Amino acid sequence: MDRFDVVVVGAGLAGLSCAKWLAERGRSVLLVDRKSRLDESVHTTGIFVRRTLEDFAFPESCLGPVVRDVRLYSPRRRMLELSSPHDEYRVGKMGPLYSHLLGAARGAGVRFDAEACFRNAEPNENGLRLNLETHGIRRSVQAAYLIGADGANSRAARALSLSSNREWIVGVEEVYDSRSIGSPACLHCFLDPHLAPGYIAWIAHDGEEMHVGVGGYGDRFDPNDSLARFRREVPRFVGFDGLRLIERRGGRIPVGGLLPNIINDRGLLVGDAAGAVSPLTAGGLDPCLRQSALAVDVIDQFLRSRASETLARYESPLFKKRFRTRSLMRRGVASVRSPWLAELGFAALCLPPFKSLARCVFFGRGSFPVDREELQPCPGFRAI
Ligand SMILES: Cc1cc2nc3c(=O)[nH]c(=O)nc-3n(C[C@H](O)[C@H](O)[C@H](O)COP(=O)(O)OP(=O)(O)OC[C@H]3O[C@@H](n4cnc5c(N)ncnc54)[C@H](O)[C@@H]3O)c2cc1C
């Protein structure tokens, strides 16, 4: 049976970063994903915020042009415009980014097994025996430590007897090649409880790609039907004539906040698997990178010392209180079910004190509470 210091389940942004950074520290790492190719079935829009772009170094070829403007719309399509003097957003070219990260991880010594579905794990005296399945054929590998980076519905969480996500929204979107239209780069967000109950509908246009999507609580709407209705409205807001559809994306986004139990002496959870997503904005890319950098440092120390105290730096209660305000705001947003109430809320947002709040939500630096200074001990973290 092959043996590894660490097995990482899931090669999304969290798993790829963890695998690469651990290998750079000299750890033997196996990264597995059930997909055959990482650039297929991408589920995220891929909007990276300023804070991420400042703290992590992405290859330029994996990012779209800069977006500085946001337009927020009410159910009756009244508009609030927010502009920033900074480069606030860039939409990641996620297929190329995952491929780039995988190349870098392999270059650092990571073994990657595609089409390897993690089934379960049995604890033993050396850590865990992990059972994987490829095309119906089962095999086992031995790991001293397991990282569950397998997304919102994490099997690794269950295998490690850690917490699982219970609250999520569902998002679906279409991606168009929008290089032919002249509309300025802008993130358009639509508050509309019918179209997107508990979240927003969006048009993210950066001059190269246009992402048109809707998100909301799955039991309150039919996402595909909503997207079809929303698409018919798009030409009112941006040029849409003759755009070529590139792909459809979609998936669950956990919005219940960071889960209570995300680490033990056999493994830990990171990214969506840990619920490390802003409950308010549903942004998970920045949190998963920061949490991954911390995870790598904690695991490396733990494998060196075997001291359980080293795991305490990763425990959820340390971070949970920083999620509290956003969780409260999520409760508020989730409770708005009627368009007139959303219209009223929107009218309030146009008043000066609340407009500052809106600016703070769209242009603020809140995220998973691991700051640049705390990332410094993780060598190489900046290079994605
Ligand atoms: C429609 C949509 C739009 C979004 N837009 C944004 C955005 O613009 N900005 C932002 O910040 N966040 C966004 N998010 C959230 C963000 O995409 C996620 O928080 C982030 O991608 C999580 O990364 P991850 O690595 O934790 O998980 P994932 O990207 O979900 O990766 C998990 C990986 O695990 C693999 N896997 C799962 N189970 C197994 C198994 N049993 N065995 C082997 N492999 C397995 C999967 O194939 C997958 O590759 C969006 C989410 C959705 C659904």
The ligand as a Gaussian input file, in Angstrom:
#p B3LYP/6-31G(d) Opt

LIG

0 1
 C      -22.237000      29.168000      -8.899000
 C      -21.170000      29.567000      -7.914000
 C      -20.529000      30.796000      -8.064000
 C      -19.545000      31.157000      -7.140000
 N      -18.889000      32.347000      -7.339000
 C      -17.920000      32.728000      -6.487000
 C      -17.185000      33.909000      -6.731000
 O      -17.355000      34.559000      -7.750000
 N      -16.240000      34.287000      -5.819000
 C      -15.998000      33.563000      -4.690000
 O      -15.154000      33.971000      -3.883000
 N      -16.676000      32.406000      -4.445000
 C      -17.602000      31.971000      -5.330000
 N      -18.265000      30.787000      -5.110000
 C      -17.842000      29.969000      -3.973000
 C      -16.496000      29.341000      -4.337000
 O      -16.533000      28.837000      -5.638000
 C      -16.154000      28.182000      -3.402000
 O      -16.219000      28.657000      -2.081000
 C      -14.749000      27.656000      -3.676000
 O      -14.594000      27.311000      -5.031000
 C      -14.477000      26.448000      -2.780000
 O      -13.312000      25.792000      -3.166000
 P      -12.978000      24.376000      -2.538000
 O      -11.636000      24.024000      -3.058000
 O      -13.193000      24.397000      -1.065000
 O      -14.078000      23.380000      -3.089000
 P      -14.432000      22.915000      -4.564000
 O      -14.006000      23.926000      -5.575000
 O      -15.864000      22.505000      -4.514000
 O      -13.541000      21.625000      -4.806000
 C      -13.886000      20.388000      -4.281000
 C      -13.251000      19.313000      -5.151000
 O      -13.435000      18.054000      -4.491000
 C      -13.747000      17.080000      -5.453000
 N      -14.451000      16.008000      -4.742000
 C      -15.644000      16.064000      -4.099000
 N      -15.940000      14.894000      -3.526000
 C      -14.914000      14.063000      -3.802000
 C      -14.629000      12.696000      -3.475000
 N      -15.471000      11.959000      -2.728000
 N      -13.462000      12.146000      -3.931000
 C      -12.600000      12.886000      -4.691000
 N      -12.825000      14.162000      -5.013000
 C      -13.960000      14.758000      -4.576000
 C      -14.592000      17.802000      -6.486000
 O      -14.536000      17.152000      -7.753000
 C      -13.902000      19.185000      -6.525000
 O      -12.898000      19.252000      -7.532000
 C      -19.227000      30.344000      -6.031000
 C      -19.864000      29.101000      -5.895000
 C      -20.825000      28.704000      -6.831000
 C      -21.488000      27.370000      -6.673000

